[in-house]
């Protein structure tokens, strides 16, 4: 399921990064690689604030939909 479907306060593990190569590289550079656990801090209409590696990052709905995750 896409990251945008995970509710605030929940955690999920990234299982795949989809989309064009430039989007995959951008997300990978931000730390979104298969196996990493993320926590959803805030979600509003698909736009999200995500906790990853002791940091918080904002993702728009387009990028959040490129991250396939499994809920924990």
N, C-alpha and C positions, 0 to 999 in steps of 0.2 A: 504494500500500500504506500502511497506517497506520503512524505513527511507532513504535508499540509493537512492530513486527516487526523493527526495525533492531537489530542487535547492538551491544553496548558496543565502543567504539573506532572505530566507523564514523561517517561523515558522510552527511548527506542534505539535500536541498533541499525546502522546503515548496512544494507545488504547489496545495494547496487546504485551506481550513479548513471543516469541515462541522459540522452540529449546529444547535441553536437559536441565535437571534440573541444572547442574553445570553452564551452560551458563546463565540461568534465574537468578540464585543466584548472579552470577558475575555482570550482568547488573543491578540487583536490588540494589546491594551494591554500585554501582556507581550512583544510583539515578534514573535510568530508570524504572519507575513504571507507570502503567496506570494512566492517568490524568495529568501527568507532561508535561509542554510545553518546547520544545527545539527549538533552533534556529540554522540554518546551517551557520557556519562561512566559511567553505571551503569544497569543494568536488572534488576529483580527482580519477576517475575510481572506485568509490564505497567507497574508503577510505575517511574518513570525519573528520573534526574538528567541534565539536558540542558545543554550549553554553547551559549549564544546571545549574540551581541554582547558578548563579553568577560565574560559573567556565567554563573552556573550557576543553574538553576531546577529545582525538583522538580515533576513532573507525576504525577498519579495515572493509573491505567490508562484511566479514562473520558475524560479530556482527551487523553491520548496517542492514543487511538483516533479522535479527531475531527480529527487532523492527518494529512492525506494527503501523502506524501513520495515522492521518487524518490531511490534510493541514489546516492552519488557514488563 
